[in-house]
Amino acid sequence: MSASLTPEEARSRLARVRAEIETAAKRAGRQSGEITLLAVSKTFPLGDVATYLAAGQKYFGESYLQEAQDKVEKLPQAEWHFIGHLQTNKARFAPGLFSCLHALDSLELAEKLHKRLEEKGLTLQVYVQVNVSGELSKSGLAPERLRDFLDNLAKYPTLIPQGLMTMPPYDPDPEKSRPYFRQLYELREKLAPTLRGLSMGMSGDFPVAISEGATVVRIGTALFGDRPLS
């Protein structure tokens, strides 16, 4: 089980990110306990995940099913979330591997997941992905489709909605992400006020996301370093 991080490095990085979360929460008049730190471990070795698990990090996010399956099988004590785009033809593999899906964006996918979950007697927490930026390169529902989607999602009782998720356009200035985070918050308040979750914010902009109501921040680079090129 190879690792590129020492236990000391992992503890130091984890403490730094948690401190930033606490600072951002206090500035927003919130409690840091309201915010879940999801360590984005995709493409990083199993050993690094094990090192963070030993350091006290519980939640990990993956985007590639085959890679994730090996990690989940070897580290079942972690809680695994799927954060990438899940193709409908691979939906049958997700139930049983993950406790939460952060990128539900079609009723076709919802139906396939529901059928598989029903067969296994399982449930799956889900965040509905909304493409608030309108970028063609990003998955997610258009905001105007969200109300109907949420109404139809009630047909699939094995899927347990937690809230909404979005990814703003990349910009080195984290403040440029604020309007997109605010729009997701406002959509939630208007269309789904009973769903308190907002999965938004990554290494470069998570303090801004927290100030706009994020309840889950997806942190990769700040914990694991730059992603491998291959």
ROSE-4610 file (N, C-alpha, C; in Angstrom, 1 decimal, always signed):
// ROSE-4610
residu = [M/M/M/S/S/S/A/A/A/S/S/S/L/L/L/T/T/T/P/P/P/E/E/E/E/E/E/A/A/A/R/R/R/S/S/S/R/R/R/L/L/L/A/A/A/R/R/R/V/V/V/R/R/R/A/A/A/E/E/E/I/I/I/E/E/E/T/T/T/A/A/A/A/A/A/K/K/K/R/R/R/A/A/A/G/G/G/R/R/R/Q/Q/Q/S/S/S/G/G/G/E/E/E/I/I/I/T/T/T/L/L/L/L/L/L/A/A/A/V/V/V/S/S/S/K/K/K/T/T/T/F/F/F/P/P/P/L/L/L/G/G/G/D/D/D/V/V/V/A/A/A/T/T/T/Y/Y/Y/L/L/L/A/A/A/A/A/A/G/G/G/Q/Q/Q/K/K/K/Y/Y/Y/F/F/F/G/G/G/E/E/E/S/S/S/Y/Y/Y/L/L/L/Q/Q/Q/E/E/E/A/A/A/Q/Q/Q/D/D/D/K/K/K/V/V/V/E/E/E/K/K/K/L/L/L/P/P/P/Q/Q/Q/A/A/A/E/E/E/W/W/W/H/H/H/F/F/F/I/I/I/G/G/G/H/H/H/L/L/L/Q/Q/Q/T/T/T/N/N/N/K/K/K/A/A/A/R/R/R/F/F/F/A/A/A/P/P/P/G/G/G/L/L/L/F/F/F/S/S/S/C/C/C/L/L/L/H/H/H/A/A/A/L/L/L/D/D/D/S/S/S/L/L/L/E/E/E/L/L/L/A/A/A/E/E/E/K/K/K/L/L/L/H/H/H/K/K/K/R/R/R/L/L/L/E/E/E/E/E/E/K/K/K/G/G/G/L/L/L/T/T/T/L/L/L/Q/Q/Q/V/V/V/Y/Y/Y/V/V/V/Q/Q/Q/V/V/V/N/N/N/V/V/V/S/S/S/G/G/G/E/E/E/L/L/L/S/S/S/K/K/K/S/S/S/G/G/G/L/L/L/A/A/A/P/P/P/E/E/E/R/R/R/L/L/L/R/R/R/D/D/D/F/F/F/L/L/L/D/D/D/N/N/N/L/L/L/A/A/A/K/K/K/Y/Y/Y/P/P/P/T/T/T/L/L/L/I/I/I/P/P/P/Q/Q/Q/G/G/G/L/L/L/M/M/M/T/T/T/M/M/M/P/P/P/P/P/P/Y/Y/Y/D/D/D/P/P/P/D/D/D/P/P/P/E/E/E/K/K/K/S/S/S/R/R/R/P/P/P/Y/Y/Y/F/F/F/R/R/R/Q/Q/Q/L/L/L/Y/Y/Y/E/E/E/L/L/L/R/R/R/E/E/E/K/K/K/L/L/L/A/A/A/P/P/P/T/T/T/L/L/L/R/R/R/G/G/G/L/L/L/S/S/S/M/M/M/G/G/G/M/M/M/S/S/S/G/G/G/D/D/D/F/F/F/P/P/P/V/V/V/A/A/A/I/I/I/S/S/S/E/E/E/G/G/G/A/A/A/T/T/T/V/V/V/V/V/V/R/R/R/I/I/I/G/G/G/T/T/T/A/A/A/L/L/L/F/F/F/G/G/G/D/D/D/R/R/R/P/P/P/L/L/L/S/S/S]
num = [1/1/1/2/2/2/3/3/3/4/4/4/5/5/5/6/6/6/7/7/7/8/8/8/9/9/9/10/10/10/11/11/11/12/12/12/13/13/13/14/14/14/15/15/15/16/16/16/17/17/17/18/18/18/19/19/19/20/20/20/21/21/21/22/22/22/23/23/23/24/24/24/25/25/25/26/26/26/27/27/27/28/28/28/29/29/29/30/30/30/31/31/31/32/32/32/33/33/33/34/34/34/35/35/35/36/36/36/37/37/37/38/38/38/39/39/39/40/40/40/41/41/41/42/42/42/43/43/43/44/44/44/45/45/45/46/46/46/47/47/47/48/48/48/49/49/49/50/50/50/51/51/51/52/52/52/53/53/53/54/54/54/55/55/55/56/56/56/57/57/57/58/58/58/59/59/59/60/60/60/61/61/61/62/62/62/63/63/63/64/64/64/65/65/65/66/66/66/67/67/67/68/68/68/69/69/69/70/70/70/71/71/71/72/72/72/73/73/73/74/74/74/75/75/75/76/76/76/77/77/77/78/78/78/79/79/79/80/80/80/81/81/81/82/82/82/83/83/83/84/84/84/85/85/85/86/86/86/87/87/87/88/88/88/89/89/89/90/90/90/91/91/91/92/92/92/93/93/93/94/94/94/95/95/95/96/96/96/97/97/97/98/98/98/99/99/99/100/100/100/101/101/101/102/102/102/103/103/103/104/104/104/105/105/105/106/106/106/107/107/107/108/108/108/109/109/109/110/110/110/111/111/111/112/112/112/113/113/113/114/114/114/115/115/115/116/116/116/117/117/117/118/118/118/119/119/119/120/120/120/121/121/121/122/122/122/123/123/123/124/124/124/125/125/125/126/126/126/127/127/127/128/128/128/129/129/129/130/130/130/131/131/131/132/132/132/133/133/133/134/134/134/135/135/135/136/136/136/137/137/137/138/138/138/139/139/139/140/140/140/141/141/141/142/142/142/143/143/143/144/144/144/145/145/145/146/146/146/147/147/147/148/148/148/149/149/149/150/150/150/151/151/151/152/152/152/153/153/153/154/154/154/155/155/155/156/156/156/157/157/157/158/158/158/159/159/159/160/160/160/161/161/161/162/162/162/163/163/163/164/164/164/165/165/165/166/166/166/167/167/167/168/168/168/169/169/169/170/170/170/171/171/171/172/172/172/173/173/173/174/174/174/175/175/175/176/176/176/177/177/177/178/178/178/179/179/179/180/180/180/181/181/181/182/182/182/183/183/183/184/184/184/185/185/185/186/186/186/187/187/187/188/188/188/189/189/189/190/190/190/191/191/191/192/192/192/193/193/193/194/194/194/195/195/195/196/196/196/197/197/197/198/198/198/199/199/199/200/200/200/201/201/201/202/202/202/203/203/203/204/204/204/205/205/205/206/206/206/207/207/207/208/208/208/209/209/209/210/210/210/211/211/211/212/212/212/213/213/213/214/214/214/215/215/215/216/216/216/217/217/217/218/218/218/219/219/219/220/220/220/221/221/221/222/222/222/223/223/223/224/224/224/225/225/225/226/226/226/227/227/227/228/228/228/229/229/229/230/230/230]
x = [+0.9/+0.0/+0.9/+1.3/+2.2/+1.5/+2.3/+1.8/+2.9/+2.4/+3.4/+3.4/+2.5/+2.5/+2.9/+3.7/+4.0/+2.8/+2.7/+1.7/+1.7/+2.9/+3.1/+2.6/+2.9/+2.3/+0.8/+0.3/-1.2/-1.8/-1.3/-1.9/-1.8/-0.7/-0.5/-1.4/-1.6/-2.5/-3.9/-4.3/-5.6/-6.0/-5.0/-5.2/-5.4/-4.6/-4.6/-6.0/-6.5/-7.7/-8.9/-8.9/-9.9/-9.9/-8.7/-8.6/-9.2/-9.0/-9.6/-11.1/-11.6/-13.0/-13.6/-13.0/-13.5/-13.5/-12.4/-12.3/-13.4/-13.6/-14.6/-16.0/-16.2/-17.5/-17.8/-16.8/-17.0/-17.3/-16.6/-16.8/-18.2/-18.8/-20.2/-21.2/-20.8/-21.7/-22.3/-21.5/-21.9/-21.0/-21.4/-20.6/-19.8/-18.5/-17.8/-18.3/-19.0/-19.6/-20.7/-21.2/-22.2/-21.6/-20.3/-19.7/-18.9/-19.1/-18.4/-17.3/-16.1/-14.9/-14.8/-15.0/-14.9/-13.5/-12.7/-11.3/-11.4/-11.1/-11.2/-9.9/-10.1/-8.9/-8.7/-9.5/-9.5/-8.1/-7.5/-6.2/-5.1/-5.3/-4.3/-4.2/-3.0/-2.8/-3.6/-3.9/-4.6/-3.9/-2.6/-1.8/-2.0/-2.2/-2.5/-3.9/-4.8/-6.1/-6.0/-5.3/-5.1/-4.4/-3.5/-2.8/-3.7/-4.6/-5.6/-6.6/-7.0/-8.0/-7.4/-6.1/-5.5/-5.3/-5.3/-5.2/-6.5/-7.6/-8.9/-9.9/-9.5/-10.4/-11.3/-12.6/-13.5/-14.1/-14.4/-15.1/-14.2/-14.4/-13.5/-14.4/-13.9/-14.7/-13.9/-14.6/-14.0/-14.8/-14.2/-14.9/-14.8/-14.0/-13.8/-14.1/-15.1/-15.6/-14.6/-13.8/-12.9/-11.8/-11.3/-10.3/-11.0/-12.2/-12.9/-13.2/-13.6/-13.9/-12.8/-11.6/-10.4/-10.2/-10.4/-10.2/-11.3/-12.5/-13.6/-13.4/-13.0/-12.9/-11.8/-10.7/-9.6/-9.7/-10.5/-10.7/-12.2/-12.9/-14.3/-14.7/-13.7/-14.0/-14.2/-13.8/-14.0/-15.4/-15.9/-17.2/-17.0/-17.5/-17.1/-18.3/-17.9/-18.9/-18.4/-19.4/-19.1/-19.4/-18.4/-18.5/-18.5/-18.2/-18.1/-19.4/-19.3/-20.5/-20.6/-21.8/-22.0/-22.9/-22.3/-23.0/-24.1/-25.2/-26.3/-26.0/-25.1/-24.8/-23.9/-23.4/-22.6/-23.3/-24.5/-25.3/-25.4/-25.4/-25.6/-24.4/-23.3/-22.1/-22.0/-22.7/-22.6/-23.2/-24.5/-25.1/-24.2/-24.0/-23.2/-21.8/-21.3/-19.9/-19.9/-20.9/-20.9/-22.1/-21.9/-23.1/-23.8/-23.1/-23.7/-23.2/-24.1/-23.8/-24.0/-23.0/-23.0/-23.4/-23.7/-23.9/-25.1/-26.2/-27.5/-28.0/-28.2/-28.6/-29.6/-30.1/-31.1/-32.0/-33.3/-34.2/-33.9/-33.3/-32.9/-31.9/-30.9/-30.0/-30.7/-31.6/-32.3/-33.1/-33.7/-34.5/-33.6/-32.4/-31.5/-30.9/-30.6/-30.1/-31.1/-32.3/-33.4/-33.7/-33.7/-34.0/-32.9/-31.6/-30.5/-30.5/-30.8/-30.9/-32.0/-33.2/-34.3/-34.0/-33.3/-32.8/-32.0/-31.1/-30.2/-30.7/-31.9/-32.4/-31.6/-31.1/-30.3/-30.9/-30.4/-30.7/-29.4/-29.5/-28.4/-28.7/-27.9/-28.0/-27.6/-28.3/-28.0/-28.0/-27.1/-27.2/-27.5/-28.4/-28.8/-27.9/-27.2/-26.3/-27.0/-26.7/-27.3/-26.2/-26.3/-25.3/-25.7/-25.4/-25.8/-25.0/-23.8/-23.0/-23.5/-24.2/-24.6/-23.5/-22.4/-21.3/-21.6/-21.4/-21.7/-20.8/-19.6/-18.7/-19.0/-20.0/-20.3/-21.7/-21.8/-23.0/-23.9/-25.1/-26.0/-27.3/-28.3/-29.6/-29.5/-30.2/-30.4/-31.3/-31.1/-31.9/-33.4/-33.8/-35.3/-35.9/-35.1/-35.6/-35.6/-35.1/-34.9/-36.2/-37.2/-38.5/-39.1/-39.2/-39.8/-39.0/-37.7/-36.8/-37.0/-37.1/-37.3/-38.6/-39.7/-41.0/-41.0/-40.3/-40.2/-39.3/-38.4/-37.4/-38.1/-39.3/-40.1/-40.6/-40.5/-40.9/-39.9/-38.7/-37.7/-37.3/-38.0/-37.8/-36.5/-35.7/-34.4/-33.4/-33.7/-32.8/-33.2/-32.3/-32.6/-31.9/-32.7/-32.1/-31.6/-30.3/-29.7/-29.6/-29.6/-29.5/-29.0/-28.3/-27.9/-26.4/-25.9/-24.4/-24.2/-23.1/-22.7/-21.2/-20.7/-19.3/-19.2/-18.7/-18.6/-17.5/-17.4/-16.3/-15.0/-13.9/-12.7/-12.2/-11.7/-11.1/-10.1/-8.9/-8.0/-8.4/-9.3/-9.9/-11.1/-11.0/-12.1/-13.4/-13.3/-14.5/-15.3/-14.7/-15.5/-16.5/-16.3/-17.2/-18.4/-18.3/-19.4/-20.8/-20.9/-22.3/-22.9/-22.1/-22.6/-23.0/-22.2/-22.6/-23.9/-24.0/-25.1/-26.4/-26.2/-27.4/-27.9/-26.9/-27.3/-28.1/-27.5/-28.2/-29.6/-29.8/-31.1/-32.1/-31.5/-32.4/-32.9/-32.0/-32.3/-33.4/-33.2/-34.2/-35.6/-35.6/-36.8/-37.5/-36.8/-37.4/-37.3/-36.3/-36.1/-35.7/-36.4/-36.0/-35.8/-36.5/-36.3/-35.0/-34.4/-33.1/-32.0/-31.3/-30.4/-29.0/-28.7/-27.3/-27.0/-25.8/-25.2/-23.8/-23.5/-22.2/-21.5/-20.6/-20.0/-18.7/-17.8/-16.5/-15.4/-14.3/-13.1/-11.9/-10.7/-9.5/-9.3/-9.6/-9.3/-10.4/-11.6/-12.6/-13.6/-13.2/-14.1/-14.4/-13.5/-14.0/-15.1/-15.1/-16.2/-17.5/-17.3/-18.5/-19.1/-18.3/-18.8/-19.6/-19.1/-19.7/-21.1/-21.3/-22.5/-23.4/-23.0/-23.9/-23.5/-22.3/-21.9/-22.0/-22.5/-22.5/-21.5/-21.0/-20.0/-19.0/-17.7/-16.7/-15.8/-15.5/-14.8/-13.3/-12.5/-11.1/-10.1/-9.4/-8.4/-7.0/-6.7/-5.3/-4.7/-5.6/-5.1/-4.7/-5.2/-4.8/-3.8/-4.0/-3.2/-2.1/-2.2/-1.2/-1.8/-0.9/-1.3/-1.7/-2.7/-3.1/-2.1/-1.9/-0.9/-1.4/-0.4/-0.7/-1.2/-0.8/-1.2/-1.7]
y = [-1.2/+0.0/+1.2/+1.7/+2.8/+4.1/+5.1/+6.4/+7.4/+8.6/+9.7/+10.7/+10.5/+11.5/+10.8/+11.5/+10.9/+11.2/+10.5/+10.8/+12.2/+12.7/+14.1/+15.1/+14.9/+15.8/+15.8/+14.6/+14.4/+15.2/+15.0/+15.6/+17.1/+17.6/+19.1/+19.7/+19.0/+19.6/+19.5/+18.4/+18.2/+19.3/+19.5/+20.6/+21.9/+22.2/+23.5/+23.7/+22.7/+22.9/+23.0/+22.2/+22.3/+23.6/+24.2/+25.6/+26.6/+26.5/+27.4/+27.3/+26.0/+25.8/+26.5/+26.3/+26.9/+28.5/+29.0/+30.5/+31.0/+30.3/+30.8/+30.7/+29.6/+29.4/+30.5/+30.9/+31.9/+33.2/+33.5/+34.8/+34.9/+33.7/+33.7/+33.5/+33.5/+33.3/+31.9/+30.9/+29.6/+28.7/+27.5/+26.5/+25.6/+25.4/+24.5/+23.1/+22.7/+21.4/+21.2/+22.3/+22.2/+21.8/+21.8/+21.6/+20.3/+19.5/+18.3/+18.4/+18.0/+18.0/+16.7/+16.8/+15.6/+15.7/+14.7/+14.7/+14.0/+14.7/+14.2/+13.4/+12.1/+11.2/+10.6/+11.0/+10.3/+10.5/+9.5/+9.4/+9.3/+9.5/+9.4/+7.9/+7.5/+6.1/+5.8/+4.5/+4.0/+4.3/+4.3/+4.5/+5.9/+6.9/+8.3/+8.3/+7.6/+7.6/+7.0/+5.9/+5.2/+6.1/+6.9/+7.9/+8.9/+9.5/+10.4/+9.8/+8.6/+7.9/+7.8/+7.4/+7.2/+8.6/+9.7/+11.0/+11.6/+10.8/+11.3/+11.7/+11.7/+12.1/+10.9/+11.1/+10.0/+9.9/+11.1/+11.1/+11.3/+10.5/+10.6/+10.5/+11.3/+11.4/+10.8/+10.0/+9.4/+9.7/+9.6/+9.9/+8.8/+7.8/+6.7/+5.4/+4.7/+3.5/+2.4/+2.1/+1.0/+1.3/+2.5/+2.9/+2.9/+3.4/+3.5/+2.1/+1.2/-0.1/-0.8/-0.6/-1.2/-0.5/+0.8/+1.5/+1.2/+1.1/+0.8/-0.6/-1.5/-2.9/-3.0/-2.2/-2.3/-1.4/-0.3/+0.6/+0.8/-0.2/-0.1/+0.7/+1.0/+1.8/+3.3/+3.7/+5.1/+5.2/+6.4/+6.7/+7.2/+6.6/+6.9/+7.6/+8.7/+9.5/+9.4/+9.3/+9.4/+10.9/+11.5/+13.0/+13.3/+12.2/+12.5/+12.2/+12.4/+12.2/+10.6/+10.1/+8.7/+8.4/+7.6/+7.2/+6.2/+6.3/+5.5/+4.0/+3.7/+2.3/+1.7/+2.6/+2.1/+2.3/+2.7/+2.9/+1.7/+0.5/-0.7/-0.9/-0.3/-0.6/+0.3/+1.4/+2.4/+1.9/+1.3/+0.9/-0.1/+0.1/-0.8/-0.3/+0.5/+1.0/+2.4/+3.2/+4.6/+4.8/+5.7/+6.1/+7.3/+8.0/+9.3/+9.6/+10.1/+10.5/+12.0/+12.7/+14.2/+14.8/+13.9/+14.4/+13.8/+13.7/+13.2/+14.3/+14.0/+15.0/+14.5/+13.3/+12.9/+11.9/+11.9/+10.9/+9.5/+9.4/+8.1/+7.4/+8.2/+7.7/+7.4/+8.3/+8.0/+6.7/+6.4/+5.2/+4.0/+4.0/+2.9/+2.6/+3.7/+3.6/+3.0/+3.5/+3.0/+1.5/+1.1/-0.4/-1.2/-0.8/-1.6/-1.5/-0.4/-0.2/-1.1/-1.1/-1.8/-3.3/-3.8/-5.2/-5.6/-4.6/-4.9/-4.5/-3.9/-3.5/-2.4/-1.4/-0.3/+1.0/+2.0/+3.4/+4.2/+5.3/+6.1/+7.6/+8.3/+9.7/+10.4/+11.4/+12.1/+13.6/+14.2/+15.7/+15.9/+16.8/+17.0/+18.1/+17.8/+18.7/+19.7/+21.0/+22.1/+22.8/+23.0/+23.8/+25.2/+25.9/+27.3/+28.2/+27.8/+28.6/+28.5/+27.4/+27.3/+26.8/+26.4/+25.9/+24.6/+24.5/+23.3/+22.1/+22.4/+21.4/+20.7/+21.3/+20.8/+20.0/+19.0/+18.3/+19.1/+18.6/+19.2/+19.7/+19.9/+20.4/+21.9/+22.4/+23.8/+24.3/+25.4/+25.8/+25.8/+26.1/+26.1/+24.7/+23.7/+22.3/+21.7/+22.4/+21.8/+21.5/+22.4/+22.1/+20.8/+20.6/+19.4/+18.2/+18.3/+17.2/+16.8/+17.7/+17.3/+16.7/+17.2/+16.6/+15.1/+14.9/+13.5/+12.6/+13.2/+12.4/+11.6/+12.1/+11.5/+10.1/+9.8/+8.4/+7.4/+7.8/+6.8/+6.9/+6.1/+6.3/+5.7/+5.0/+4.5/+5.6/+6.7/+7.8/+8.9/+9.2/+10.1/+11.5/+12.5/+13.8/+14.5/+15.0/+15.7/+17.2/+17.6/+19.0/+19.1/+20.2/+20.6/+20.7/+20.5/+20.6/+21.4/+22.1/+22.8/+23.0/+23.3/+23.6/+24.8/+25.9/+27.2/+27.1/+28.0/+28.1/+28.3/+27.7/+27.9/+29.3/+29.9/+31.2/+31.3/+31.8/+31.9/+32.8/+33.7/+34.6/+33.9/+33.5/+32.8/+33.6/+34.9/+35.7/+35.6/+35.2/+35.1/+33.9/+33.0/+31.9/+32.3/+33.4/+33.7/+33.8/+34.5/+34.5/+33.2/+32.2/+30.9/+30.1/+30.3/+29.7/+30.3/+31.6/+32.3/+31.9/+31.7/+31.3/+29.9/+29.0/+27.7/+27.8/+28.6/+28.8/+29.3/+30.3/+30.9/+29.9/+29.1/+28.0/+27.0/+26.7/+25.8/+26.4/+27.6/+28.3/+28.5/+28.6/+28.9/+27.6/+26.5/+25.3/+24.1/+24.1/+22.9/+23.3/+24.1/+24.6/+23.5/+22.3/+21.3/+20.5/+20.7/+20.0/+21.0/+20.7/+21.7/+21.6/+20.6/+20.4/+21.2/+21.7/+22.4/+21.9/+21.1/+20.6/+21.5/+22.4/+23.3/+23.9/+24.2/+24.7/+23.7/+24.1/+23.2/+23.9/+23.4/+23.9/+25.4/+25.9/+27.3/+28.3/+27.8/+28.7/+28.3/+27.3/+26.8/+27.8/+28.7/+29.7/+30.6/+30.9/+31.7/+30.8/+29.6/+28.7/+28.6/+28.5/+28.4/+29.7/+30.8/+32.1/+32.2/+31.4/+31.4/+30.2/+29.4/+28.4/+26.9/+26.7/+25.3/+24.4/+23.2/+22.2/+21.1/+21.0/+20.0/+20.7/+20.6/+21.2/+20.0/+20.0/+18.9/+19.3/+18.8/+19.3/+18.3/+18.5/+17.6/+18.2/+19.2/+19.7/+20.1/+20.8/+21.3/+20.2/+19.0/+17.8/+16.9/+16.6/+15.6/+16.2/+17.5/+18.1/+18.1/+18.4/+18.5/+17.1/+17.0/+15.7/+15.1/+13.8/+13.2/+13.5/+13.6/+13.9/+12.7/+11.5/+10.3/+9.2]
z = [+0.0/+0.0/+0.0/-1.2/-1.3/-0.9/-0.4/+0.0/-0.4/-0.8/-1.1/+0.0/+1.0/+2.1/+3.4/+4.2/+5.5/+6.5/+7.6/+8.5/+9.1/+9.2/+9.7/+8.7/+7.4/+6.4/+6.3/+6.4/+6.4/+7.5/+8.7/+9.9/+9.8/+9.3/+9.2/+8.1/+7.0/+6.0/+6.4/+7.1/+7.5/+8.6/+9.5/+10.5/+9.9/+8.9/+8.2/+7.5/+6.8/+6.1/+7.1/+8.2/+9.2/+9.8/+10.1/+10.7/+9.7/+8.4/+7.4/+7.4/+7.5/+7.5/+8.8/+9.9/+11.1/+11.0/+10.5/+10.4/+9.4/+8.3/+7.3/+8.0/+8.7/+9.4/+10.4/+11.2/+12.2/+11.5/+10.5/+9.8/+9.2/+8.9/+8.3/+9.4/+10.7/+11.8/+11.9/+11.4/+11.4/+12.3/+12.5/+13.3/+12.3/+12.6/+11.7/+11.6/+12.7/+12.7/+11.7/+11.1/+10.1/+8.7/+8.6/+7.3/+7.3/+6.3/+6.1/+5.2/+5.6/+4.8/+4.0/+2.7/+1.8/+1.1/+1.4/+0.8/-0.5/-1.6/-2.9/-3.3/-3.2/-3.3/-4.6/-5.6/-6.9/-7.5/-8.1/-8.8/-7.8/-6.5/-5.5/-4.9/-4.5/-4.1/-2.9/-2.8/-1.6/-0.3/-0.4/+0.8/+1.4/+0.5/+0.9/+1.6/+1.1/+1.7/+3.1/+3.2/+4.5/+5.5/+5.0/+5.9/+6.4/+5.6/+6.1/+7.0/+6.6/+7.5/+8.9/+9.0/+10.3/+11.0/+10.2/+10.8/+11.3/+11.0/+11.5/+10.4/+9.1/+8.1/+7.7/+7.7/+7.5/+6.1/+5.5/+4.2/+3.0/+2.0/+0.8/-0.5/-1.5/-2.7/-3.9/-4.7/-5.9/-7.1/-8.3/-9.6/-10.6/-10.3/-11.3/-10.6/-11.2/-10.5/-10.3/-11.3/-11.2/-10.1/-10.1/-9.1/-7.7/-7.6/-6.3/-5.8/-6.6/-6.1/-5.3/-5.8/-5.1/-3.8/-3.7/-2.5/-1.5/-1.9/-1.0/-0.4/-1.2/-0.8/+0.3/+0.1/+1.0/+2.2/+2.1/+3.2/+3.5/+3.9/+4.1/+5.3/+6.2/+7.3/+7.0/+5.8/+5.4/+4.8/+4.7/+4.1/+2.7/+1.7/+0.3/-0.4/-1.1/-1.9/-3.3/-4.2/-5.6/-6.1/-6.6/-6.9/-8.4/-9.3/-10.7/-11.4/-12.7/-13.6/-13.7/-13.3/-13.3/-14.6/-15.5/-16.7/-16.4/-17.1/-16.7/-16.9/-17.9/-18.1/-17.1/-16.1/-15.0/-13.7/-13.7/-12.5/-11.6/-12.2/-11.4/-10.4/-10.7/-9.9/-8.6/-8.6/-7.5/-6.2/-6.3/-5.0/-4.3/-3.0/-2.2/-2.1/-3.0/-2.9/-2.2/-2.5/-2.0/-1.1/-0.2/+0.7/+0.1/-0.8/-1.3/-2.7/-3.5/-4.9/-5.0/-5.5/-5.5/-6.8/-7.8/-9.2/-9.8/-9.2/-9.8/-10.7/-12.0/-12.9/-14.0/-13.9/-14.8/-14.2/-14.6/-14.1/-14.6/-15.8/-16.3/-15.3/-14.9/-13.9/-12.6/-12.2/-10.9/-11.0/-12.1/-12.2/-12.2/-12.9/-12.9/-11.5/-10.8/-9.5/-8.5/-8.7/-7.8/-8.0/-9.2/-9.5/-8.8/-9.0/-8.4/-6.9/-6.3/-4.9/-4.3/-5.0/-4.5/-4.5/-5.6/-5.6/-4.4/-4.0/-2.9/-1.6/-1.5/-0.2/+0.4/-0.4/+0.0/-0.3/+0.3/-0.1/-0.4/-1.0/-1.4/-1.2/-0.5/-0.4/-1.7/-2.1/-3.4/-3.2/-4.0/-4.2/-5.7/-6.0/-7.3/-7.9/-9.0/-9.6/-10.5/-10.2/-11.0/-11.7/-13.0/-13.8/-13.8/-12.7/-12.5/-13.5/-14.0/-14.9/-16.3/-16.7/-18.0/-19.0/-18.4/-19.2/-19.9/-21.2/-21.9/-21.5/-21.0/-20.6/-19.3/-18.6/-17.3/-17.3/-16.5/-16.3/-15.3/-15.2/-14.3/-14.9/-14.1/-14.6/-14.8/-15.8/-15.9/-14.7/-14.2/-13.0/-13.2/-14.4/-14.7/-14.7/-14.7/-14.7/-13.3/-12.4/-11.0/-10.4/-10.4/-9.7/-10.2/-11.5/-12.0/-11.7/-11.7/-11.4/-9.9/-9.0/-7.6/-7.4/-8.1/-8.0/-8.4/-9.5/-10.1/-9.3/-8.6/-7.8/-6.7/-6.3/-5.2/-5.6/-6.9/-7.4/-7.0/-6.6/-6.3/-4.8/-4.0/-2.6/-2.0/-2.8/-2.4/-2.5/-3.2/-3.3/-2.3/-1.4/-0.3/-0.6/-1.1/-1.4/-0.2/-0.4/+0.7/+0.4/-0.9/-1.2/-2.7/-2.9/-4.3/-4.4/-5.6/-5.8/-7.1/-7.1/-8.3/-8.3/-9.6/-9.8/-10.6/-10.1/-10.8/-11.9/-12.8/-13.8/-13.0/-13.5/-12.8/-13.0/-11.9/-11.9/-10.8/-11.0/-9.9/-8.8/-9.1/-8.0/-7.4/-6.2/-5.6/-5.5/-5.4/-5.3/-6.6/-7.7/-8.9/-8.8/-7.9/-7.7/-6.9/-6.2/-5.2/-5.8/-7.0/-7.6/-7.8/-8.2/-8.5/-7.3/-6.2/-4.9/-4.4/-4.5/-4.0/-4.8/-6.1/-6.9/-6.5/-6.2/-5.7/-4.4/-3.5/-2.2/-2.4/-3.3/-3.5/-4.2/-5.1/-5.6/-4.6/-3.7/-2.6/-1.7/-1.4/-0.5/-1.2/-2.5/-3.2/-3.5/-4.0/-4.5/-3.6/-2.7/-1.9/-0.5/+0.2/+1.6/+2.6/+2.4/+3.4/+3.2/+2.0/+1.8/+2.2/+3.2/+3.8/+3.2/+2.4/+2.0/+0.8/+0.7/-0.4/-0.6/-1.6/-1.9/-2.9/-2.4/-3.3/-2.6/-3.4/-2.9/-3.0/-3.5/-3.6/-3.1/-3.3/-2.6/-2.8/-4.0/-4.3/-3.8/-3.5/-3.2/-2.0/-1.3/-0.3/+0.8/+1.2/+2.2/+1.7/+0.4/-0.2/-0.2/-0.5/-0.5/+0.8/+1.9/+3.2/+3.6/+3.2/+3.5/+2.8/+1.7/+1.0/+1.3/+2.3/+2.8/+2.6/+2.1/+1.8/+3.1/+2.9/+4.0/+3.7/+2.5/+2.1/+1.2/+1.6/+0.7/+0.2/-1.1/-1.7/-2.0/-1.1/-1.1/-1.6/-2.6/-3.1/-3.0/-3.8/-3.9/-2.5/-1.7/-0.4/+0.5/+0.3/+1.1/+0.4/-0.8/-1.5/-2.3/-2.6/-3.5/-5.0/-5.9/-7.3/-7.8/-8.6/-9.1/-10.1/-10.0/-11.0/-12.4/-13.3/-14.7/-15.5/-15.0/-15.7/-14.7]
